[in-house]
Amino acid sequence: MWCAKCHKMIVIVKEGEEKESAEHLGESLLESLESTLSEKIKEVNGRIREEQDIEQLLKLGEVLSMLLENLERAKKIPRRR
């Protein structure tokens, strides 16, 4: 879940749950998100490589741009060290 105002990830901590466990879950989710976005970027890249139709190339270019922007945002989220 992301904050619509500042675009930071929101992690909901249930009553009695440890903050550290929620932070670890958040870090795991970020890693998973980055991995998923990277895989989707590879898939779109492959489709662009084989596509001949200009209309489809434009659509795929938009999707690729969105995926790259989201990957960049995910990588900018501060992580606990």
DSSP file (Angstrom, degrees, kcal/mol; ACC not computed):
  #  RESIDUE AA STRUCTURE BP1 BP2  ACC     N-H-->O    O-->H-N    N-H-->O    O-->H-N    TCO  KAPPA ALPHA  PHI   PSI    X-CA   Y-CA   Z-CA
    1    1 A M              0   0    0      0, 0.0     9,-3.1     0, 0.0     2,-0.4   0.000 360.0 360.0 360.0 139.5    0.0    0.0    0.0
    2    2 A W  B     -A    9   0A   0      7,-0.3     2,-0.4     9,-0.0     7,-0.2  -0.913 360.0-111.9-122.2 145.5    1.3    3.4   -0.9
    3    3 A C     >  -     0   0    0      5,-3.1     4,-1.9    -2,-0.4     5,-0.1  -0.626  20.6-149.2 -73.6 126.3    0.6    6.9    0.4
    4    4 A A  T  4 S+     0   0    0     -2,-0.4    -1,-0.2     1,-0.2    -2,-0.0   0.771  93.7  47.3 -68.3 -25.1   -1.2    8.9   -2.3
    5    5 A K  T  4 S+     0   0    0      1,-0.1    -1,-0.2     3,-0.1    -2,-0.0   0.937 130.1  13.8 -83.6 -50.2    0.2   12.1   -1.0
    6    6 A C  T  4 S-     0   0    0      2,-0.1    -2,-0.2     0, 0.0     3,-0.1   0.482  91.8-127.9-109.1  -4.5    4.0   11.4   -0.5
    7    7 A H     <  +     0   0    0     -4,-1.9     2,-0.3     1,-0.2    -3,-0.1   0.741  59.7 140.8  64.0  26.4    4.2    8.0   -2.5
    8    8 A K        -     0   0    0     -5,-0.1    -5,-3.1     1,-0.1    -1,-0.2  -0.690  59.3 -99.5 -95.5 154.4    5.9    6.2    0.4
    9    9 A M  B     -A    2   0A   0     -2,-0.3     2,-0.5    -7,-0.2    -7,-0.3  -0.483  32.2-145.4 -72.7 140.8    5.0    2.7    1.3
   10   10 A I        -     0   0    0     -9,-3.1     2,-0.5    -2,-0.2    -1,-0.0  -0.927  11.5-168.4-108.2 128.0    2.6    2.2    4.2
   11   11 A V        -     0   0    0     -2,-0.5     2,-0.5     2,-0.0    11,-0.1  -0.975  13.7-145.3-116.7 121.1    3.1   -0.8    6.5
   12   12 A I        -     0   0    0     -2,-0.5     2,-0.6    10,-0.1    -2,-0.0  -0.750   9.7-157.2 -89.5 125.3    0.2   -1.4    8.9
   13   13 A V        -     0   0    0     -2,-0.5     2,-0.1     4,-0.0     3,-0.1  -0.905  12.4-139.5-104.7 119.9    1.3   -2.8   12.3
   14   14 A K    >   -     0   0    0     -2,-0.6     3,-2.4     1,-0.1     8,-0.1  -0.410  37.8 -81.8 -75.1 153.8   -1.4   -4.7   14.2
   15   15 A E  T 3  S+     0   0    0      1,-0.3    -1,-0.1    -2,-0.1     3,-0.1  -0.315 118.9  16.6 -56.4 130.5   -1.8   -4.2   17.9
   16   16 A G  T 3  S+     0   0    0      1,-0.3     2,-0.3    -3,-0.1    -1,-0.3   0.290  96.0 125.0  88.5 -10.0    0.8   -6.4   19.7
   17   17 A E    <   -     0   0    0     -3,-2.4    -1,-0.3     1,-0.1     2,-0.1  -0.621  67.5-109.0 -84.4 142.1    2.9   -6.9   16.6
   18   18 A E     >  -     0   0    0     -2,-0.3     4,-1.7     1,-0.1     5,-0.1  -0.443  13.4-138.7 -70.1 138.8    6.5   -6.0   16.8
   19   19 A K  H  > S+     0   0    0      1,-0.2     4,-2.5     2,-0.2     5,-0.2   0.897 104.3  55.0 -62.6 -40.6    7.6   -2.9   14.9
   20   20 A E  H  > S+     0   0    0      1,-0.2     4,-2.5     2,-0.2    -1,-0.2   0.886 106.2  50.8 -62.5 -38.9   10.8   -4.7   13.8
   21   21 A S  H  > S+     0   0    0      2,-0.2     4,-2.1     1,-0.2    -1,-0.2   0.886 111.1  48.5 -67.2 -36.6    8.8   -7.6   12.4
   22   22 A A  H  X S+     0   0    0     -4,-1.7     4,-2.3     2,-0.2    -2,-0.2   0.890 111.2  50.3 -67.7 -39.0    6.7   -5.1   10.4
   23   23 A E  H  X S+     0   0    0     -4,-2.5     4,-2.3     2,-0.2    -2,-0.2   0.903 110.4  49.7 -65.1 -40.3    9.8   -3.3    9.2
   24   24 A H  H  X S+     0   0    0     -4,-2.5     4,-2.5     2,-0.2    -2,-0.2   0.911 110.1  50.9 -63.9 -41.5   11.3   -6.7    8.1
   25   25 A L  H  X S+     0   0    0     -4,-2.1     4,-2.5     1,-0.2    -2,-0.2   0.908 109.4  51.4 -60.5 -42.1    8.1   -7.5    6.3
   26   26 A G  H  X S+     0   0    0     -4,-2.3     4,-2.2     2,-0.2    -2,-0.2   0.900 109.9  48.8 -61.5 -42.0    8.2   -4.1    4.6
   27   27 A E  H  X S+     0   0    0     -4,-2.3     4,-2.4     2,-0.2    -2,-0.2   0.905 111.4  49.7 -65.2 -41.0   11.8   -4.8    3.4
   28   28 A S  H  X S+     0   0    0     -4,-2.5     4,-2.4     1,-0.2    -2,-0.2   0.900 110.3  50.7 -63.8 -40.5   10.8   -8.2    2.1
   29   29 A L  H  X S+     0   0    0     -4,-2.5     4,-2.8     2,-0.2    -1,-0.2   0.900 109.5  50.6 -63.8 -40.7    7.9   -6.7    0.2
   30   30 A L  H  X S+     0   0    0     -4,-2.2     4,-2.8     2,-0.2     5,-0.2   0.922 110.6  48.6 -63.6 -43.8   10.1   -4.1   -1.3
   31   31 A E  H  X S+     0   0    0     -4,-2.4     4,-2.1     1,-0.2    -2,-0.2   0.914 113.2  48.0 -62.3 -41.7   12.6   -6.7   -2.5
   32   32 A S  H  X S+     0   0    0     -4,-2.4     4,-2.6     2,-0.2    -2,-0.2   0.908 111.5  50.3 -64.5 -42.4    9.8   -8.8   -3.9
   33   33 A L  H  X S+     0   0    0     -4,-2.8     4,-2.8     2,-0.2     5,-0.2   0.930 110.5  48.9 -61.9 -46.5    8.3   -5.7   -5.6
   34   34 A E  H  X S+     0   0    0     -4,-2.8     4,-2.3     1,-0.2    -1,-0.2   0.896 112.3  49.1 -60.7 -40.7   11.7   -4.8   -7.2
   35   35 A S  H  X S+     0   0    0     -4,-2.1     4,-2.2    -5,-0.2    -1,-0.2   0.920 112.1  47.9 -65.0 -44.2   12.1   -8.4   -8.4
   36   36 A T  H  X S+     0   0    0     -4,-2.6     4,-2.4     2,-0.2    -2,-0.2   0.926 112.2  48.9 -63.1 -45.4    8.6   -8.5   -9.9
   37   37 A L  H  X S+     0   0    0     -4,-2.8     4,-2.4     1,-0.2    -1,-0.2   0.904 110.2  51.6 -62.2 -41.0    9.1   -5.1  -11.7
   38   38 A S  H  X S+     0   0    0     -4,-2.3     4,-2.0    -5,-0.2    -1,-0.2   0.908 110.2  48.8 -62.2 -42.1   12.5   -6.3  -13.0
   39   39 A E  H  X S+     0   0    0     -4,-2.2     4,-2.2     2,-0.2    -2,-0.2   0.913 111.3  49.4 -64.0 -42.7   10.9   -9.4  -14.4
   40   40 A K  H  X S+     0   0    0     -4,-2.4     4,-2.7     1,-0.2     5,-0.2   0.881 108.2  54.0 -64.8 -37.8    8.1   -7.5  -16.0
   41   41 A I  H  X S+     0   0    0     -4,-2.4     4,-2.5     1,-0.2    -1,-0.2   0.917 108.9  49.0 -61.2 -43.3   10.6   -5.1  -17.6
   42   42 A K  H  X S+     0   0    0     -4,-2.0     4,-2.1     2,-0.2    -2,-0.2   0.906 111.4  49.8 -62.2 -41.8   12.4   -8.1  -19.1
   43   43 A E  H  X S+     0   0    0     -4,-2.2     4,-2.0     2,-0.2    -2,-0.2   0.931 112.6  45.8 -62.7 -46.4    9.1   -9.4  -20.5
   44   44 A V  H  X S+     0   0    0     -4,-2.7     4,-2.6     1,-0.2    -2,-0.2   0.898 110.2  55.0 -65.1 -39.9    8.1   -6.1  -22.0
   45   45 A N  H  X S+     0   0    0     -4,-2.5     4,-2.3    -5,-0.2    -1,-0.2   0.914 107.7  49.7 -58.5 -43.9   11.6   -5.7  -23.5
   46   46 A G  H  X S+     0   0    0     -4,-2.1     4,-1.3     1,-0.2    -1,-0.2   0.893 111.2  48.6 -62.2 -40.8   11.3   -9.1  -25.2
   47   47 A R  H  X S+     0   0    0     -4,-2.0     4,-1.5     1,-0.2    -2,-0.2   0.884 110.3  51.2 -67.7 -38.0    7.9   -8.2  -26.6
   48   48 A I  H  < S+     0   0    0     -4,-2.6     3,-0.3     1,-0.2    -2,-0.2   0.917 105.9  56.4 -63.2 -42.1    9.2   -4.8  -27.9
   49   49 A R  H  < S+     0   0    0     -4,-2.3    -1,-0.2     1,-0.2    -2,-0.2   0.845 116.6  34.9 -58.2 -35.8   12.1   -6.7  -29.6
   50   50 A E  H  < S+     0   0    0     -4,-1.3    -1,-0.2    -3,-0.1    -2,-0.2   0.605  94.3 104.9 -97.0 -13.4    9.7   -8.8  -31.6
   51   51 A E     <  +     0   0    0     -4,-1.5     3,-0.0    -3,-0.3    -4,-0.0  -0.453  35.5 174.3 -76.8 140.4    6.8   -6.4  -32.2
   52   52 A Q        +     0   0    0     -2,-0.2     2,-0.4     5,-0.0    -1,-0.1   0.634  51.7  96.1-111.9 -26.5    6.4   -4.8  -35.6
   53   53 A D     >  -     0   0    0      1,-0.1     4,-2.4     2,-0.0     5,-0.2  -0.546  63.6-149.2 -75.4 124.4    3.2   -2.9  -35.2
   54   54 A I  H  > S+     0   0    0     -2,-0.4     4,-2.4     1,-0.2     5,-0.2   0.886  96.6  53.8 -60.7 -41.9    3.8    0.8  -34.3
   55   55 A E  H  > S+     0   0    0      1,-0.2     4,-2.0     2,-0.2    -1,-0.2   0.926 111.3  45.7 -59.9 -45.2    0.6    1.1  -32.3
   56   56 A Q  H  > S+     0   0    0      1,-0.2     4,-3.0     2,-0.2     5,-0.2   0.887 110.2  54.6 -65.9 -38.4    1.6   -1.9  -30.1
   57   57 A L  H  X S+     0   0    0     -4,-2.4     4,-2.3     1,-0.2    -1,-0.2   0.891 107.2  50.9 -62.4 -38.5    5.1   -0.5  -29.8
   58   58 A L  H  X S+     0   0    0     -4,-2.4     4,-1.9     2,-0.2    -1,-0.2   0.923 112.3  46.3 -63.4 -44.0    3.7    2.8  -28.5
   59   59 A K  H  X S+     0   0    0     -4,-2.0     4,-2.2     1,-0.2    -2,-0.2   0.922 113.4  48.3 -63.9 -44.7    1.6    0.9  -25.9
   60   60 A L  H  X S+     0   0    0     -4,-3.0     4,-2.7     1,-0.2    -1,-0.2   0.873 108.9  54.7 -64.5 -35.9    4.5   -1.3  -24.9
   61   61 A G  H  X S+     0   0    0     -4,-2.3     4,-2.4    -5,-0.2    -1,-0.2   0.890 108.1  49.2 -63.1 -39.7    6.7    1.8  -24.6
   62   62 A E  H  X S+     0   0    0     -4,-1.9     4,-2.3     2,-0.2    -2,-0.2   0.915 112.0  48.0 -65.0 -43.1    4.2    3.4  -22.2
   63   63 A V  H  X S+     0   0    0     -4,-2.2     4,-2.6     2,-0.2    -2,-0.2   0.926 112.1  49.5 -63.2 -44.6    4.1    0.2  -20.1
   64   64 A L  H  X S+     0   0    0     -4,-2.7     4,-2.6     1,-0.2    -2,-0.2   0.914 110.0  50.9 -60.8 -43.9    7.9    0.0  -20.0
   65   65 A S  H  X S+     0   0    0     -4,-2.4     4,-2.3     1,-0.2    -1,-0.2   0.917 111.2  48.1 -60.3 -44.4    8.2    3.7  -19.0
   66   66 A M  H  X S+     0   0    0     -4,-2.3     4,-2.4     2,-0.2    -2,-0.2   0.910 111.8  49.4 -63.7 -43.4    5.7    3.1  -16.1
   67   67 A L  H  X S+     0   0    0     -4,-2.6     4,-2.3     1,-0.2    -2,-0.2   0.913 111.5  48.8 -62.9 -42.5    7.5    0.0  -14.9
   68   68 A L  H  X S+     0   0    0     -4,-2.6     4,-2.3     2,-0.2    -2,-0.2   0.895 110.7  50.7 -64.8 -40.5   10.9    1.8  -15.0
   69   69 A E  H  X S+     0   0    0     -4,-2.3     4,-2.4    -5,-0.2    -2,-0.2   0.924 111.9  47.4 -62.2 -44.3    9.4    4.7  -13.0
   70   70 A N  H  X S+     0   0    0     -4,-2.4     4,-2.5     2,-0.2    -2,-0.2   0.876 110.6  51.3 -66.9 -37.1    8.0    2.4  -10.4
   71   71 A L  H  X S+     0   0    0     -4,-2.3     4,-2.2     2,-0.2    -1,-0.2   0.920 110.2  49.9 -63.9 -42.8   11.2    0.5  -10.1
   72   72 A E  H  X S+     0   0    0     -4,-2.3     4,-1.2     2,-0.2    -2,-0.2   0.922 111.3  48.9 -61.1 -44.4   13.1    3.8   -9.6
   73   73 A R  H  X S+     0   0    0     -4,-2.4     4,-0.6     1,-0.2     3,-0.5   0.919 110.2  51.2 -60.9 -44.2   10.6    4.8   -6.9
   74   74 A A  H >< S+     0   0    0     -4,-2.5     3,-0.9     1,-0.2    -1,-0.2   0.887 108.8  51.1 -62.3 -38.7   10.9    1.5   -5.1
   75   75 A K  H 3< S+     0   0    0     -4,-2.2    -1,-0.2     1,-0.2    -2,-0.2   0.746 105.2  57.3 -71.1 -22.8   14.7    1.7   -5.1
   76   76 A K  H 3< S+     0   0    0     -4,-1.2    -1,-0.2    -3,-0.5    -2,-0.2   0.590  78.9 108.2 -83.6 -10.5   14.5    5.2   -3.6
   77   77 A I  S << S-     0   0    0     -3,-0.9   -69,-0.0    -4,-0.6    -3,-0.0  -0.529  80.1-113.1 -70.1 126.1   12.5    4.1   -0.6
   78   78 A P        -     0   0    0      0, 0.0     2,-0.3     0, 0.0    -1,-0.1  -0.293  32.9-154.0 -61.9 142.0   14.8    4.2    2.5
   79   79 A R        -     0   0    0     -3,-0.0     2,-0.4   -52,-0.0   -56,-0.0  -0.867  18.8-111.2-117.5 152.0   15.6    0.8    4.0
   80   80 A R              0   0    0     -2,-0.3   -53,-0.0   -57,-0.2     0, 0.0  -0.662 360.0 360.0 -79.3 132.4   16.6   -0.1    7.5
   81   81 A R              0   0    0     -2,-0.4    -1,-0.1     0, 0.0    -2,-0.0   0.384 360.0 360.0-105.4 360.0   20.2   -1.2    7.7
